[in-house]
Amino acid sequence: MATPFFFVCRKVVAIVGAVEGCDLLIFSFLAAQPKEPSMEKSLETVALFSLKLAYEEEGLSPILRDDMVMGDYQKDVFELLVRRGDVETIQFKMNECLGLAMDALGGVEKPLGRELHKLSADFRQAQSLEQLDQPLLALKGYLKDIL
């Protein structure tokens, strides 16, 4: 990756000058990097995956983000809660969904349910929005993998 970067930087330098050329290239490179998903989007995704596990049946229409069952778990709702810093309500809403997913997986008696319980415990123990981030991403990845 370093070689193409410097090659392109040298070509840009000839056109706009040394400092400006590299600054433009670095800015373009950083702007093209994928952004991390917002917490609101991750919360919505965990809710969606949980509800899919609980309610989606093979052969029927899939549950989508705009379905009625997602009404209380949409990105806009979580956006408001995140802006307020309302960790307690975020955890409450997630626990509702994760409880449904846990039941769908057979509870803590089953291996998938035990792992979900462990990951959701980390999420429940968080005291701030920053502490929610890592457990949330772990839950999202886990639910995605088992769907």
Stockholm file with secondary structure:
# STOCKHOLM 1.0

chainA/1-147         MATPFFFVCRKVVAIVGAVEGCDLLIFSFLAAQPKEPSMEKSLETVALFSLKLAYEEEGLSPILRDDMVMGDYQKDVFELLVRRGDVETIQFKMNECLGLAMDALGGVEKPLGRELHKLSADFRQAQSLEQLDQPLLALKGYLKDIL
#=GR chainA/1-147 SS CHHHHHHHHHHHHHHHCHHHHHHHHHHHHHHHSCCCCCHHHHHHHHHHHHHHHHHCCTTSCCCCTTSGGGGGGSHHHHHHHHHHTCHHHHHHHHHHHHHHHHHHTTGGGSHHHHHHHHHHHHHHHCCSHHHHHHHHHHHHHHHHHHC
#=GC SS_cons         CHHHHHHHHHHHHHHHCHHHHHHHHHHHHHHHSCCCCCHHHHHHHHHHHHHHHHHCCTTSCCCCTTSGGGGGGSHHHHHHHHHHTCHHHHHHHHHHHHHHHHHHTTGGGSHHHHHHHHHHHHHHHCCSHHHHHHHHHHHHHHHHHHC
//
